[in-house]
Amino acid sequence: MLIREYKETDELGWVRCRTLSFLNTAYFDIVLNKKEIYDNPSIELVTEINGQIVGLIDVEYEKDSYYHIYFKGNEMKNRIESIIPKLYLVNTYTHYLGKEIEQFKTTNQRIYECVCYE
């Protein structure tokens, strides 16, 4: 078994491995026909056995911090709404990239700062 950096020649094996790994999961319908290209810095590794890609991990990371905010019930009021008639949001998990986090702290208890290092 060899764990190494992804190369462009790995793309077909990467797509096959990713598709199979998502097959019996909630992500089964997120099928790609080529490897994603990331906007931010990333770590892209594959596992190879006898020339075949059998595992992968891609981690895209950001240079700055951002916030995970979990909203439920009234915490979403006047902040997050569905534009689809008769579709009501009950809970939602968000990434907030702004700097004005104080606006959420009055009604929301689940706010986590994520700091990424390069």
A tleap script that builds the chain and sets N, CA, C and O, in Angstrom:
source leaprc.protein.ff14SB
mol = sequence {
  NMET LEU ILE ARG GLU TYR LYS GLU THR ASP
  GLU LEU GLY TRP VAL ARG CYS ARG THR LEU
  SER PHE LEU ASN THR ALA TYR PHE ASP ILE
  VAL LEU ASN LYS LYS GLU ILE TYR ASP ASN
  PRO SER ILE GLU LEU VAL THR GLU ILE ASN
  GLY GLN ILE VAL GLY LEU ILE ASP VAL GLU
  TYR GLU LYS ASP SER TYR TYR HIE ILE TYR
  PHE LYS GLY ASN GLU MET LYS ASN ARG ILE
  GLU SER ILE ILE PRO LYS LEU TYR LEU VAL
  ASN THR TYR THR HIE TYR LEU GLY LYS GLU
  ILE GLU GLN PHE LYS THR THR ASN GLN ARG
  ILE TYR GLU CYS VAL CYS TYR CGLU
}
set mol.1.N position { 0.858 -1.168 0.000 }
set mol.1.CA position { 0.000 0.000 0.000 }
set mol.1.C position { 0.906 1.232 0.000 }
set mol.1.O position { 1.885 1.309 0.742 }
set mol.2.N position { 0.550 2.186 -0.851 }
set mol.2.CA position { 1.321 3.420 -0.952 }
set mol.2.C position { 0.374 4.609 -0.823 }
set mol.2.O position { -0.583 4.729 -1.589 }
set mol.3.N position { 0.636 5.481 0.136 }
set mol.3.CA position { -0.125 6.724 0.273 }
set mol.3.C position { 0.771 7.831 -0.252 }
set mol.3.O position { 1.903 8.005 0.197 }
set mol.4.N position { 0.236 8.582 -1.222 }
set mol.4.CA position { 1.055 9.595 -1.881 }
set mol.4.C position { 0.191 10.752 -2.353 }
set mol.4.O position { -1.037 10.705 -2.277 }
set mol.5.N position { 0.853 11.789 -2.839 }
set mol.5.CA position { 0.133 12.935 -3.389 }
set mol.5.C position { -0.566 12.548 -4.687 }
set mol.5.O position { -0.061 11.737 -5.464 }
set mol.6.N position { -1.726 13.137 -4.903 }
set mol.6.CA position { -2.497 12.937 -6.122 }
set mol.6.C position { -1.730 13.498 -7.318 }
set mol.6.O position { -1.105 14.555 -7.226 }
set mol.7.N position { -1.787 12.777 -8.447 }
set mol.7.CA position { -1.233 13.252 -9.727 }
set mol.7.C position { -2.367 13.285 -10.746 }
set mol.7.O position { -3.351 12.560 -10.602 }
set mol.8.N position { -2.237 14.116 -11.769 }
set mol.8.CA position { -3.283 14.208 -12.804 }
set mol.8.C position { -3.580 12.861 -13.444 }
set mol.8.O position { -4.719 12.608 -13.838 }
set mol.9.N position { -2.597 12.002 -13.555 }
set mol.9.CA position { -2.812 10.680 -14.156 }
set mol.9.C position { -3.665 9.767 -13.276 }
set mol.9.O position { -4.084 8.698 -13.718 }
set mol.10.N position { -3.923 10.179 -12.039 }
set mol.10.CA position { -4.770 9.405 -11.114 }
set mol.10.C position { -6.255 9.700 -11.285 }
set mol.10.O position { -7.083 9.069 -10.628 }
set mol.11.N position { -6.610 10.648 -12.153 }
set mol.11.CA position { -7.981 11.158 -12.173 }
set mol.11.C position { -9.034 10.071 -12.363 }
set mol.11.O position { -10.012 10.050 -11.617 }
set mol.12.N position { -8.879 9.183 -13.312 }
set mol.12.CA position { -9.892 8.149 -13.542 }
set mol.12.C position { -10.044 7.250 -12.312 }
set mol.12.O position { -11.165 6.940 -11.909 }
set mol.13.N position { -8.938 6.837 -11.722 }
set mol.13.CA position { -9.003 6.023 -10.506 }
set mol.13.C position { -9.620 6.781 -9.351 }
set mol.13.O position { -10.359 6.209 -8.550 }
set mol.14.N position { -9.319 8.072 -9.260 }
set mol.14.CA position { -9.889 8.923 -8.210 }
set mol.14.C position { -11.412 8.979 -8.353 }
set mol.14.O position { -12.137 8.819 -7.371 }
set mol.15.N position { -11.894 9.207 -9.580 }
set mol.15.CA position { -13.338 9.287 -9.834 }
set mol.15.C position { -14.006 7.966 -9.498 }
set mol.15.O position { -15.059 7.955 -8.860 }
set mol.16.N position { -13.428 6.871 -9.907 }
set mol.16.CA position { -14.004 5.547 -9.613 }
set mol.16.C position { -14.071 5.300 -8.102 }
set mol.16.O position { -15.097 4.870 -7.575 }
set mol.17.N position { -12.969 5.578 -7.424 }
set mol.17.CA position { -12.911 5.348 -5.976 }
set mol.17.C position { -13.927 6.224 -5.244 }
set mol.17.O position { -14.628 5.749 -4.351 }
set mol.18.N position { -14.005 7.485 -5.614 }
set mol.18.CA position { -14.943 8.410 -4.963 }
set mol.18.C position { -16.381 7.974 -5.199 }
set mol.18.O position { -17.196 7.990 -4.277 }
set mol.19.N position { -16.693 7.585 -6.425 }
set mol.19.CA position { -18.055 7.144 -6.761 }
set mol.19.C position { -18.439 5.919 -5.938 }
set mol.19.O position { -19.535 5.866 -5.380 }
set mol.20.N position { -17.555 4.944 -5.859 }
set mol.20.CA position { -17.844 3.738 -5.060 }
set mol.20.C position { -17.968 4.052 -3.579 }
set mol.20.O position { -18.801 3.465 -2.888 }
set mol.21.N position { -17.150 4.967 -3.085 }
set mol.21.CA position { -17.197 5.270 -1.654 }
set mol.21.C position { -18.480 5.991 -1.256 }
set mol.21.O position { -18.902 5.907 -0.103 }
set mol.22.N position { -19.107 6.699 -2.194 }
set mol.22.CA position { -20.349 7.420 -1.909 }
set mol.22.C position { -21.591 6.571 -2.206 }
set mol.22.O position { -22.702 6.982 -1.872 }
set mol.23.N position { -21.430 5.421 -2.810 }
set mol.23.CA position { -22.548 4.633 -3.322 }
set mol.23.C position { -23.652 4.365 -2.305 }
set mol.23.O position { -24.823 4.580 -2.620 }
set mol.24.N position { -23.333 3.915 -1.127 }
set mol.24.CA position { -24.353 3.577 -0.118 }
set mol.24.C position { -24.403 4.601 1.003 }
set mol.24.O position { -24.566 4.250 2.172 }
set mol.25.N position { -24.260 5.874 0.636 }
set mol.25.CA position { -24.294 6.946 1.629 }
set mol.25.C position { -25.336 7.983 1.220 }
set mol.25.O position { -25.962 7.869 0.166 }
set mol.26.N position { -25.510 8.978 2.052 }
set mol.26.CA position { -26.424 10.076 1.734 }
set mol.26.C position { -25.901 10.916 0.567 }
set mol.26.O position { -26.638 11.735 0.017 }
set mol.27.N position { -24.645 10.722 0.188 }
set mol.27.CA position { -24.042 11.497 -0.900 }
set mol.27.C position { -24.051 10.738 -2.224 }
set mol.27.O position { -23.349 11.135 -3.154 }
set mol.28.N position { -24.824 9.659 -2.338 }
set mol.28.CA position { -24.798 8.803 -3.513 }
set mol.28.C position { -25.073 9.553 -4.816 }
set mol.28.O position { -24.633 9.116 -5.880 }
set mol.29.N position { -25.789 10.667 -4.749 }
set mol.29.CA position { -26.147 11.382 -5.969 }
set mol.29.C position { -25.181 12.517 -6.309 }
set mol.29.O position { -25.435 13.282 -7.240 }
set mol.30.N position { -24.094 12.635 -5.577 }
set mol.30.CA position { -23.087 13.651 -5.877 }
set mol.30.C position { -21.989 12.970 -6.704 }
set mol.30.O position { -20.899 12.685 -6.209 }
set mol.31.N position { -22.303 12.724 -7.945 }
set mol.31.CA position { -21.395 12.007 -8.833 }
set mol.31.C position { -20.638 13.018 -9.691 }
set mol.31.O position { -21.230 13.918 -10.286 }
set mol.32.N position { -19.333 12.852 -9.741 }
set mol.32.CA position { -18.481 13.711 -10.563 }
set mol.32.C position { -17.882 12.874 -11.680 }
set mol.32.O position { -17.621 11.684 -11.502 }
set mol.33.N position { -17.665 13.500 -12.835 }
set mol.33.CA position { -16.995 12.771 -13.913 }
set mol.33.C position { -15.543 13.198 -14.083 }
set mol.33.O position { -14.833 12.689 -14.951 }
set mol.34.N position { -15.106 14.141 -13.243 }
set mol.34.CA position { -13.690 14.484 -13.159 }
set mol.34.C position { -13.410 15.069 -11.785 }
set mol.34.O position { -14.321 15.495 -11.075 }
set mol.35.N position { -12.145 15.080 -11.427 }
set mol.35.CA position { -11.765 15.513 -10.089 }
set mol.35.C position { -12.003 17.008 -9.908 }
set mol.35.O position { -11.805 17.810 -10.821 }
set mol.36.N position { -12.436 17.355 -8.693 }
set mol.36.CA position { -12.640 18.756 -8.347 }
set mol.36.C position { -11.315 19.509 -8.368 }
set mol.36.O position { -10.256 18.949 -8.085 }
set mol.37.N position { -11.402 20.787 -8.708 }
set mol.37.CA position { -10.253 21.686 -8.616 }
set mol.37.C position { -10.617 22.711 -7.557 }
set mol.37.O position { -11.692 23.309 -7.611 }
set mol.38.N position { -9.732 22.913 -6.599 }
set mol.38.CA position { -10.054 23.753 -5.452 }
set mol.38.C position { -9.558 25.179 -5.638 }
set mol.38.O position { -8.519 25.416 -6.254 }
set mol.39.N position { -10.316 26.121 -5.096 }
set mol.39.CA position { -9.944 27.531 -5.143 }
set mol.39.C position { -8.901 27.869 -4.094 }
set mol.39.O position { -8.068 28.752 -4.300 }
set mol.40.N position { -8.946 27.174 -2.980 }
set mol.40.CA position { -8.066 27.446 -1.846 }
set mol.40.C position { -6.976 26.383 -1.771 }
set mol.40.O position { -7.033 25.390 -2.496 }
set mol.41.N position { -5.995 26.578 -0.914 }
set mol.41.CA position { -4.975 25.541 -0.725 }
set mol.41.C position { -5.631 24.220 -0.329 }
set mol.41.O position { -6.676 24.212 0.321 }
set mol.42.N position { -5.014 23.105 -0.724 }
set mol.42.CA position { -5.620 21.808 -0.430 }
set mol.42.C position { -4.559 20.745 -0.207 }
set mol.42.O position { -3.412 20.875 -0.636 }
set mol.43.N position { -4.975 19.700 0.471 }
set mol.43.CA position { -4.176 18.491 0.639 }
set mol.43.C position { -4.919 17.416 -0.139 }
set mol.43.O position { -6.091 17.157 0.131 }
set mol.44.N position { -4.254 16.789 -1.099 }
set mol.44.CA position { -4.896 15.794 -1.961 }
set mol.44.C position { -4.011 14.549 -1.996 }
set mol.44.O position { -2.936 14.547 -2.597 }
set mol.45.N position { -4.484 13.501 -1.344 }
set mol.45.CA position { -3.723 12.260 -1.258 }
set mol.45.C position { -4.533 11.099 -1.817 }
set mol.45.O position { -5.763 11.106 -1.765 }
set mol.46.N position { -3.842 10.112 -2.344 }
set mol.46.CA position { -4.485 8.875 -2.781 }
set mol.46.C position { -3.753 7.702 -2.152 }
set mol.46.O position { -2.585 7.806 -1.778 }
set mol.47.N position { -4.457 6.588 -2.041 }
set mol.47.CA position { -3.857 5.330 -1.619 }
set mol.47.C position { -3.872 4.410 -2.822 }
set mol.47.O position { -4.894 4.248 -3.489 }
set mol.48.N position { -2.727 3.814 -3.088 }
set mol.48.CA position { -2.574 2.968 -4.273 }
set mol.48.C position { -2.126 1.574 -3.839 }
set mol.48.O position { -1.236 1.423 -3.003 }
set mol.49.N position { -2.758 0.567 -4.422 }
set mol.49.CA position { -2.330 -0.822 -4.244 }
set mol.49.C position { -2.240 -1.449 -5.625 }
set mol.49.O position { -3.217 -1.460 -6.375 }
set mol.50.N position { -1.083 -1.964 -5.954 }
set mol.50.CA position { -0.847 -2.609 -7.252 }
set mol.50.C position { -1.297 -1.735 -8.415 }
set mol.50.O position { -1.891 -2.227 -9.374 }
set mol.51.N position { -1.013 -0.442 -8.331 }
set mol.51.CA position { -1.334 0.477 -9.424 }
set mol.51.C position { -2.777 0.949 -9.465 }
set mol.51.O position { -3.141 1.712 -10.360 }
set mol.52.N position { -3.608 0.521 -8.528 }
set mol.52.CA position { -5.021 0.906 -8.509 }
set mol.52.C position { -5.277 1.851 -7.338 }
set mol.52.O position { -4.790 1.624 -6.231 }
set mol.53.N position { -6.041 2.907 -7.587 }
set mol.53.CA position { -6.410 3.847 -6.533 }
set mol.53.C position { -7.523 3.205 -5.703 }
set mol.53.O position { -8.593 2.888 -6.222 }
set mol.54.N position { -7.257 3.017 -4.410 }
set mol.54.CA position { -8.224 2.358 -3.526 }
set mol.54.C position { -8.667 3.250 -2.374 }
set mol.54.O position { -9.514 2.855 -1.573 }
set mol.55.N position { -8.105 4.438 -2.288 }
set mol.55.CA position { -8.491 5.375 -1.236 }
set mol.55.C position { -8.081 6.779 -1.620 }
set mol.55.O position { -7.180 6.981 -2.434 }
set mol.56.N position { -8.753 7.744 -1.026 }
set mol.56.CA position { -8.420 9.136 -1.325 }
set mol.56.C position { -8.847 10.020 -0.176 }
set mol.56.O position { -9.731 9.682 0.611 }
set mol.57.N position { -8.198 11.152 -0.107 }
set mol.57.CA position { -8.646 12.204 0.795 }
set mol.57.C position { -8.266 13.535 0.162 }
set mol.57.O position { -7.125 13.744 -0.249 }
set mol.58.N position { -9.232 14.413 0.095 }
set mol.58.CA position { -9.024 15.783 -0.377 }
set mol.58.C position { -9.509 16.713 0.721 }
set mol.58.O position { -10.653 16.623 1.165 }
set mol.59.N position { -8.636 17.601 1.151 }
set mol.59.CA position { -9.006 18.570 2.171 }
set mol.59.C position { -8.661 19.946 1.650 }
set mol.59.O position { -7.492 20.274 1.447 }
set mol.60.N position { -9.695 20.754 1.432 }
set mol.60.CA position { -9.488 22.142 1.029 }
set mol.60.C position { -9.552 22.983 2.292 }
set mol.60.O position { -10.440 22.799 3.125 }
set mol.61.N position { -8.623 23.892 2.432 }
set mol.61.CA position { -8.635 24.729 3.624 }
set mol.61.C position { -8.481 26.190 3.243 }
set mol.61.O position { -7.971 26.532 2.176 }
set mol.62.N position { -8.933 27.027 4.139 }
set mol.62.CA position { -8.899 28.467 3.912 }
set mol.62.C position { -7.828 29.082 4.787 }
set mol.62.O position { -7.458 28.535 5.825 }
set mol.63.N position { -7.347 30.202 4.360 }
set mol.63.CA position { -6.293 30.881 5.102 }
set mol.63.C position { -6.849 31.663 6.283 }
set mol.63.O position { -6.128 31.911 7.249 }
set mol.64.N position { -8.088 32.045 6.224 }
set mol.64.CA position { -8.687 32.874 7.261 }
set mol.64.C position { -9.594 32.048 8.155 }
set mol.64.O position { -9.751 30.842 7.966 }
set mol.65.N position { -10.184 32.712 9.122 }
set mol.65.CA position { -11.138 32.032 9.982 }
set mol.65.C position { -12.556 32.258 9.448 }
set mol.65.O position { -12.819 33.197 8.697 }
set mol.66.N position { -13.437 31.383 9.855 }
set mol.66.CA position { -14.855 31.525 9.547 }
set mol.66.C position { -15.620 30.909 10.716 }
set mol.66.O position { -15.024 30.337 11.628 }
set mol.67.N position { -16.922 31.032 10.677 }
set mol.67.CA position { -17.741 30.546 11.784 }
set mol.67.C position { -18.720 29.485 11.316 }
set mol.67.O position { -19.305 29.595 10.239 }
set mol.68.N position { -18.890 28.466 12.129 }
set mol.68.CA position { -19.987 27.521 11.974 }
set mol.68.C position { -21.101 28.040 12.874 }
set mol.68.O position { -20.888 28.257 14.067 }
set mol.69.N position { -22.272 28.237 12.315 }
set mol.69.CA position { -23.417 28.696 13.105 }
set mol.69.C position { -24.564 27.727 12.870 }
set mol.69.O position { -24.940 27.454 11.729 }
set mol.70.N position { -25.105 27.221 13.940 }
set mol.70.CA position { -26.242 26.322 13.875 }
set mol.70.C position { -27.475 27.102 14.321 }
set mol.70.O position { -27.514 27.636 15.429 }
set mol.71.N position { -28.471 27.164 13.459 }
set mol.71.CA position { -29.719 27.860 13.762 }
set mol.71.C position { -30.838 26.834 13.930 }
set mol.71.O position { -30.885 25.829 13.221 }
set mol.72.N position { -31.721 27.098 14.862 }
set mol.72.CA position { -32.919 26.272 14.987 }
set mol.72.C position { -34.089 27.167 15.364 }
set mol.72.O position { -33.919 28.191 16.026 }
set mol.73.N position { -35.261 26.772 14.939 }
set mol.73.CA position { -36.491 27.475 15.298 }
set mol.73.C position { -36.433 28.979 15.122 }
set mol.73.O position { -36.105 29.468 14.040 }
set mol.74.N position { -36.750 29.722 16.184 }
set mol.74.CA position { -36.830 31.179 16.129 }
set mol.74.C position { -35.489 31.862 15.888 }
set mol.74.O position { -35.462 33.043 15.541 }
set mol.75.N position { -34.381 31.155 16.060 }
set mol.75.CA position { -33.074 31.756 15.799 }
set mol.75.C position { -32.924 32.161 14.332 }
set mol.75.O position { -32.111 33.024 14.001 }
set mol.76.N position { -33.712 31.534 13.457 }
set mol.76.CA position { -33.641 31.842 12.027 }
set mol.76.C position { -34.517 33.031 11.636 }
set mol.76.O position { -34.351 33.601 10.558 }
set mol.77.N position { -35.438 33.398 12.505 }
set mol.77.CA position { -36.409 34.433 12.180 }
set mol.77.C position { -35.714 35.720 11.724 }
set mol.77.O position { -34.807 36.221 12.388 }
set mol.78.N position { -36.155 36.235 10.593 }
set mol.78.CA position { -35.617 37.452 9.974 }
set mol.78.C position { -34.159 37.323 9.542 }
set mol.78.O position { -33.513 38.325 9.234 }
set mol.79.N position { -33.643 36.109 9.518 }
set mol.79.CA position { -32.266 35.896 9.059 }
set mol.79.C position { -32.214 34.936 7.878 }
set mol.79.O position { -31.570 35.209 6.865 }
set mol.80.N position { -32.893 33.821 8.022 }
set mol.80.CA position { -32.865 32.785 6.993 }
set mol.80.C position { -34.299 32.382 6.698 }
set mol.80.O position { -35.049 32.008 7.600 }
set mol.81.N position { -34.671 32.460 5.435 }
set mol.81.CA position { -36.032 32.096 5.039 }
set mol.81.C position { -35.991 31.310 3.732 }
set mol.81.O position { -35.090 31.500 2.914 }
set mol.82.N position { -36.941 30.454 3.546 }
set mol.82.CA position { -37.077 29.736 2.295 }
set mol.82.C position { -37.844 30.608 1.304 }
set mol.82.O position { -38.796 31.293 1.678 }
set mol.83.N position { -37.431 30.578 0.054 }
set mol.83.CA position { -38.180 31.286 -0.987 }
set mol.83.C position { -39.175 30.357 -1.671 }
set mol.83.O position { -39.887 30.762 -2.591 }
set mol.84.N position { -39.218 29.115 -1.215 }
set mol.84.CA position { -40.139 28.128 -1.778 }
set mol.84.C position { -41.403 28.112 -0.929 }
set mol.84.O position { -41.325 27.906 0.283 }
set mol.85.N position { -42.552 28.323 -1.534 }
set mol.85.CA position { -43.800 28.318 -0.761 }
set mol.85.C position { -43.997 27.001 -0.005 }
set mol.85.O position { -43.749 25.921 -0.541 }
set mol.86.N position { -44.436 27.109 1.221 }
set mol.86.CA position { -44.773 25.985 2.097 }
set mol.86.C position { -43.571 25.113 2.472 }
set mol.86.O position { -43.743 23.986 2.936 }
set mol.87.N position { -42.357 25.632 2.273 }
set mol.87.CA position { -41.159 24.944 2.739 }
set mol.87.C position { -40.623 25.733 3.924 }
set mol.87.O position { -40.194 26.877 3.773 }
set mol.88.N position { -40.649 25.121 5.099 }
set mol.88.CA position { -40.266 25.793 6.329 }
set mol.88.C position { -38.965 25.205 6.869 }
set mol.88.O position { -38.856 23.995 7.073 }
set mol.89.N position { -38.009 26.050 7.091 }
set mol.89.CA position { -36.743 25.609 7.672 }
set mol.89.C position { -36.939 25.406 9.167 }
set mol.89.O position { -37.529 26.247 9.846 }
set mol.90.N position { -36.445 24.295 9.666 }
set mol.90.CA position { -36.546 23.984 11.084 }
set mol.90.C position { -35.176 24.146 11.738 }
set mol.90.O position { -35.058 24.756 12.801 }
set mol.91.N position { -34.158 23.605 11.109 }
set mol.91.CA position { -32.774 23.713 11.578 }
set mol.91.C position { -31.891 23.971 10.362 }
set mol.91.O position { -32.199 23.530 9.255 }
set mol.92.N position { -30.809 24.677 10.577 }
set mol.92.CA position { -29.838 24.842 9.496 }
set mol.92.C position { -28.455 25.048 10.077 }
set mol.92.O position { -28.287 25.589 11.170 }
set mol.93.N position { -27.485 24.608 9.328 }
set mol.93.CA position { -26.082 24.704 9.703 }
set mol.93.C position { -25.419 25.576 8.648 }
set mol.93.O position { -25.564 25.303 7.457 }
set mol.94.N position { -24.703 26.607 9.045 }
set mol.94.CA position { -24.156 27.561 8.089 }
set mol.94.C position { -22.672 27.803 8.313 }
set mol.94.O position { -22.132 27.533 9.386 }
set mol.95.N position { -22.030 28.318 7.278 }
set mol.95.CA position { -20.675 28.863 7.375 }
set mol.95.C position { -20.809 30.361 7.178 }
set mol.95.O position { -21.366 30.805 6.174 }
set mol.96.N position { -20.313 31.134 8.107 }
set mol.96.CA position { -20.354 32.594 8.009 }
set mol.96.C position { -18.925 33.083 7.817 }
set mol.96.O position { -18.060 32.836 8.658 }
set mol.97.N position { -18.680 33.778 6.710 }
set mol.97.CA position { -17.339 34.246 6.385 }
set mol.97.C position { -17.099 35.690 6.788 }
set mol.97.O position { -15.985 36.198 6.657 }
set mol.98.N position { -18.127 36.344 7.272 }
set mol.98.CA position { -18.007 37.746 7.652 }
set mol.98.C position { -17.312 37.935 8.988 }
set mol.98.O position { -16.933 36.972 9.654 }
set mol.99.N position { -17.155 39.183 9.361 }
set mol.99.CA position { -16.477 39.532 10.617 }
set mol.99.C position { -17.437 40.042 11.683 }
set mol.99.O position { -17.032 40.209 12.834 }
set mol.100.N position { -18.694 40.294 11.337 }
set mol.100.CA position { -19.666 40.863 12.273 }
set mol.100.C position { -20.424 39.750 13.009 }
set mol.100.O position { -21.649 39.664 12.920 }
set mol.101.N position { -19.700 38.914 13.724 }
set mol.101.CA position { -20.297 37.751 14.378 }
set mol.101.C position { -21.175 38.133 15.567 }
set mol.101.O position { -22.049 37.357 15.953 }
set mol.102.N position { -20.967 39.287 16.145 }
set mol.102.CA position { -21.743 39.717 17.316 }
set mol.102.C position { -23.241 39.741 17.037 }
set mol.102.O position { -24.036 39.525 17.951 }
set mol.103.N position { -23.643 39.999 15.791 }
set mol.103.CA position { -25.066 40.054 15.459 }
set mol.103.C position { -25.783 38.731 15.726 }
set mol.103.O position { -27.001 38.716 15.898 }
set mol.104.N position { -25.053 37.639 15.763 }
set mol.104.CA position { -25.671 36.334 15.977 }
set mol.104.C position { -25.630 35.898 17.440 }
set mol.104.O position { -26.383 35.008 17.835 }
set mol.105.N position { -24.792 36.490 18.222 }
set mol.105.CA position { -24.579 36.025 19.593 }
set mol.105.C position { -25.727 36.343 20.543 }
set mol.105.O position { -25.805 35.743 21.615 }
set mol.106.N position { -26.617 37.260 20.191 }
set mol.106.CA position { -27.710 37.609 21.097 }
set mol.106.C position { -28.756 36.508 21.191 }
set mol.106.O position { -29.367 36.323 22.244 }
set mol.107.N position { -28.967 35.777 20.104 }
set mol.107.CA position { -30.014 34.754 20.106 }
set mol.107.C position { -29.489 33.357 19.840 }
set mol.107.O position { -30.257 32.396 19.894 }
set mol.108.N position { -28.216 33.216 19.558 }
set mol.108.CA position { -27.706 31.920 19.145 }
set mol.108.C position { -26.586 31.473 20.078 }
set mol.108.O position { -25.652 32.226 20.356 }
set mol.109.N position { -26.695 30.234 20.556 }
set mol.109.CA position { -25.698 29.700 21.480 }
set mol.109.C position { -24.670 28.799 20.798 }
set mol.109.O position { -23.630 28.497 21.384 }
set mol.110.N position { -24.946 28.371 19.582 }
set mol.110.CA position { -24.053 27.418 18.920 }
set mol.110.C position { -23.291 28.108 17.792 }
set mol.110.O position { -23.667 28.022 16.623 }
set mol.111.N position { -22.219 28.790 18.169 }
set mol.111.CA position { -21.353 29.485 17.228 }
set mol.111.C position { -19.921 29.025 17.508 }
set mol.111.O position { -19.449 29.100 18.642 }
set mol.112.N position { -19.245 28.556 16.482 }
set mol.112.CA position { -17.894 28.045 16.653 }
set mol.112.C position { -16.980 28.678 15.628 }
set mol.112.O position { -17.267 28.651 14.431 }
set mol.113.N position { -15.878 29.249 16.090 }
set mol.113.CA position { -14.916 29.827 15.171 }
set mol.113.C position { -13.961 28.733 14.686 }
set mol.113.O position { -13.422 27.966 15.483 }
set mol.114.N position { -13.766 28.676 13.392 }
set mol.114.CA position { -12.846 27.718 12.798 }
set mol.114.C position { -11.665 28.494 12.229 }
set mol.114.O position { -11.833 29.351 11.361 }
set mol.115.N position { -10.502 28.194 12.714 }
set mol.115.CA position { -9.298 28.891 12.268 }
set mol.115.C position { -8.461 27.902 11.472 }
set mol.115.O position { -8.135 26.814 11.948 }
set mol.116.N position { -8.128 28.292 10.278 }
set mol.116.CA position { -7.333 27.434 9.401 }
set mol.116.C position { -5.929 27.995 9.281 }
set mol.116.O position { -5.737 29.201 9.126 }
set mol.117.N position { -4.986 27.138 9.352 }
set mol.117.CA position { -3.583 27.536 9.284 }
set mol.117.C position { -2.959 27.000 8.010 }
set mol.117.O position { -3.299 25.913 7.544 }
set mol.118.N position { -2.050 27.770 7.459 }
set mol.118.CA position { -1.365 27.307 6.262 }
set mol.118.C position { 0.055 26.963 6.601 }
set mol.118.O position { 0.816 26.548 5.727 }
savepdb mol mol.pdb
quit
